[in-house]
Amino acid sequence: MTLLLGIDEGTSAVKAVLYDSELRPLAEARREKRLSYPRSGWVEQDATEVLTAVVDAVGELLAKADGPVTACGLDHQGESVLAWDADTGRPLTPIVTWQDKRSQEVLDRLDAAGQAAEVRRLSGMPLDPYFSAGKLAWLLEHETTVQRAFEAGTLRMGTVDSFLSDRLGAGFATDPSTASRTQLGSPAWDPALLELFGVPAGVLPAILDTAGELGTLRHESWSQELPLRARCVDQQAALAGAGCVRPGLVKATYGTGVFVLAHAGDARPAPGGGLLPTVAWSVGDRLEWAIDGGVFTAGALLDWLSRDLGLARDAAALAGAAATVDDAGGVKVLPALAGVGAPWWKPDARAVIAGLSASVRPAHVARAALEGVAWRVADIVSVIQETVPVQVLRVDGGMTRDPTLLQLQADAAGVTVQRGLLDATAAGAAALAAVGAGVWRSTLEIEERIPAGERFEPRRDAKWRAAAHSEWRAFVERAAEL
């Protein structure tokens, strides 16, 4: 029996899912992960805890496996980085996550030196703390342990996939989809960008294919070794898991944030309007590209409103409350706990709740929060439409359980919204592994195995949408400056 394993190292949890050869889930295991906020704008995770979460989740799943795993795929949380010692494997820093803003000082210095345009020309990306390069530069400048390891010749730095691969026996390596999120070049490290950010090439991982023979993952507590056959960013894994393997297919994954990717074919796109070119994946000698736009706060907003502000028992209850009212009662919410990403790129923006009156109840704020997320996604889809005609937006992730959000999304974006796999990310990692192992001939076979879920059609007309989106954009402009 062919068994495929997808390991999803996401921002808030590690999930491992076992699939059969048709991508039907057989078993799963999950471990929550903690985020810490040691200073304003800093967001970290303990690297040892993350490694343990992966080891434990995979170990639990392997105990349920009825035979050897044919191929394993690993995806990870994109732009988050850390440093560790090559000799001991010991982390030298926490994981500095993609939400972290500490590198703003590095970026301000580059901007003041007139380098912003050059960075954008070379990488296709604006100067923003979201990307890995500034974080790596900050660690090299500020962490004594990092500096000492560099002087000793034992420093390794990279994204979380390269740390996990290194510690679990598959070697110090990453893939082009991940490299394209660092702002340091892809499918190869760019010497000019490395020099601009002050990151030595020798401390970075090798860049190998996304799918293929990538080594073996092993741990003494596991019942078997795992053939690693795919490694990529979580959002690119979700692109595959949504079946978006042909140009023009578009997905949105709703998790801690929402990340919208459109498959763009085998030529590097040049999207306008604040969207980004990114590598989708590389298989053999074929490199495929995508257009990317990120909403940095989505599920995290519902968690914060419910857990920290006490508006509901939990995020699910908050979303349920939103369905009990017909409108937001004049309330608007800018979901910006980690700044505003594409297409605005305002890293200093704060979350805003506006339009409060004595008649407002928690349900109105809940609905305004869902509307804010839907409009932020619509911001991105409207720009993608300028390059790729979007007819269907394939959606996945925990928030897509909520039909209220998906109807709001269809109305705001003006396109059909189709619910896909709830866990498209882990499924995509496993699917790419199947391609890397030769179980399937190409990525085109992935789409055949992705079920088509419920569809939500726009109920609002184009006139309403144009006026409402214009009003939303004006609100973002004002609120982001507060």
Salt bridges, closest charged atoms under 4 A:
GLU9 OE2 - LYS33 NZ 2.29
ASP20 OD2 - ARG24 NE 2.76
GLU22 OE1 - ARG449 NE 3.31
GLU28 OE2 - LYS15 NZ 3.61
GLU32 OE2 - ARG30 NE 2.64
GLU44 OE2 - ARG102 NH2 2.82
GLU49 OE2 - ARG34 NH2 2.16
GLU60 OE1 - ARG31 NH1 2.78
GLU60 OE2 - LYS64 NZ 3.38
GLU79 OE2 - ARG181 NE 2.94
ASP100 OD1 - ARG102 NE 2.91
GLU105 OE2 - HIS142 NE2 2.90
GLU118 OE2 - ARG121 NH2 2.87
GLU141 OE2 - ARG109 NH2 2.45
GLU141 OE1 - HIS142 NE2 3.97
ASP161 OD1 - HIS76 NE2 3.51
ASP166 OD1 - ARG156 NH1 2.79
GLU225 OE2 - ARG218 NE 3.02
ASP266 OD2 - ARG286 NH1 3.59
GLU288 OE1 - HIS263 NE2 2.75
GLU288 OE2 - ARG286 NE 3.27
ASP292 OD1 - ARG181 NH2 3.18
ASP308 OD2 - ARG307 NH2 3.17
ASP314 OD2 - ARG313 NE 3.79
GLU371 OE2 - ARG367 NE 3.47
ASP379 OD2 - ARG376 NH1 3.15
ASP379 OD1 - HIS469 NE2 2.72
ASP423 OD2 - LYS15 NZ 3.05
GLU445 OE2 - ARG441 NH2 3.44
GLU445 OE1 - ARG449 NH1 3.50
GLU447 OE1 - ARG246 NE 2.83
GLU447 OE2 - ARG394 NH2 3.43
GLU448 OE1 - ARG449 NH1 3.78
GLU454 OE1 - ARG419 NH1 2.81
GLU457 OE2 - ARG455 NE 3.66
GLU471 OE2 - LYS332 NZ 3.23
GLU481 OE2 - LYS346 NZ 3.33
